[in-house]
């Protein structure tokens, strides 16, 4: 056992670091991160950083060279991400496009389309979003009802999508809709990509419990999409969507925000009945538990990396990441707020208190996005432990005959 | 990056698993539990023959001269099969103490015989119905003689020697006692897990031999259990995995309301939580194994982290395994209770969950995690 890079990995890491040091500055951990991209300046900065990376070949490392990558291995991607995370650079805007839309385009678009769309996506010139969830199709995404009707060389789309991250600043989106409600649920869907500026698309931001708006409702009224923008065969929509969802699970990992180090540092100085909070038995026990979770996740990641470094397929252990880290985030936020007693309700400029309150307000979203705690437990139970699926009321019948409760 | 065992170590683990399975270690555990025989002598002899008692002992003392990582993979398998042998007492605690703190003379005297099984050791620390600490040790060591009483000593009747934490004029010290010598009385104590015998030992002017120095005995004891915690944690994840596997298999086979109970989300989510706890514990064990094998300065926090998460994982997995089995799980006939008992026993040997959480936070304060 060791934590050393192989010779090649070390060489690659120093190459990453050298470029990053020349083009960015190291993070100052004490400044709060602010990923509010409604802010114009932030967006400009994010696009500029992506372009800089693209020009130097760092934007989409694992993509083939013709689309702006360098054909890097999984291990090299991890090394890059690990190094980049030490620097104060914008993030949180291109992830959906590059992490989920990119792989689908790579697999299903025509050569011509790939040449047209992938490089600007990698460069950050065009931003992409994912139009899957609907008001009646959340965890059960395949329950979606937005309609596609064939009209010569075009399809006419009507319906509503929801929880669409970044739709308000996206140029393109990937879209799965129902072309035939008489088919069984998973058979009647078809997959497209769509220009978000198309007539008939209306984007309405959703105000979240944090007060921010990173999600949207997206309404489609007689929106025309050329058949050439179909990805996969007619009726293969679910198959194509699964490719994306698999990538989503890889993309949605650790919950960012207040962690055990913050709770520990806070507890050392926060007064509790005349003593540091850290002397309190309940506080100590919580910190011990969070520390075990935090290092458990970190060491799980190192095990996954060890497998990748050897060229092996990692085990399923990384499937626990989001469920553990989002729950921990919520508990730590709660702990920090409680430590202030009555004053915990007050919004202040104190960086630590803001961190705890943001964690507490933001964590409920993280426990839902990209697979709820419950769906993730089902996935662990079925795919990792091999338990049988629930009997389902939506199998073997036409979609239109499935009970909907309304 | 290589946070994993080597191919040789994985092979050793595979061989250990096959051996313990073939030997029916789990059935042997039930026999020991039911007959209160404290040990499966035949299994222990075979383990000695395989050389497992000498894994970490240098070749110059007849051992295999391997490292802590080899010990970790063996520990995981012993835990998986609940092997009813004094391995943890003799190897993780006694032998490791001799290797780390024994003088050359003590090493020569003890190590070859620990390899051959002629000497089997244990550690005696607890005295009253509360946790031992540097300030409440009452067994005394004066003028070469031990006096007082230890309780809840694992395996004492099937071991030949004990390492005894005692109070002497200058402070706490560790003493090696030959348990067959005069002035030593060993009595069985009934416990919640009779598959591993526990005993009281009364010392009445018993001869003893000092190991380490006679001032810093408590620090030495702490360091011994910090190291041993990693190995106990490996036994705990072995047992957790076995409990989870049992529960998963049962949930697939047992039908209720016309379908396997494993198709109900109430069961699925319970089993997923067991998997999550076990995965966190296992990953922390890997890191602690690395810290142990490299004598890293991270060892105190790494071993406490492994210990806390492995204790929690085993307690969760063993109790929810019973719950998944329903009424069957509560019967003596099913094996579930053997894992439940062992999970509790292992969580108490070398100290309880609360005390290890406290150790963890103390080590974080000392290393200043921010």
Interface residues (C-beta under 8 A of the other chain):
Chain A: X1 X2 X3 X4 X5 X9 X260 X261 X262 X264 X265 X278 X284 X285 X287 X288 X289 X291 X292 X293 X295 X296 X297 X298 X299 X300 X302 X303 X305 X306 X307 X309 X310 X317 X320 X323 X324 X374 X376 X377 X378 X380 X381 X382 X384 X385 X386 X387 X388 X389 X390 X391
Chain B: X1 X2 X3 X4 X5 X69 X244 X248 X251 X252 X259 X260 X262 X263 X264 X265 X267 X268 X269 X271 X272 X273 X275 X276 X279 X280 X281 X282 X283 X284 X286 X287 X289 X290 X293 X294 X305 X308 X309 X312 X354 X357 X358 X360 X361 X364 X365 X369 X370
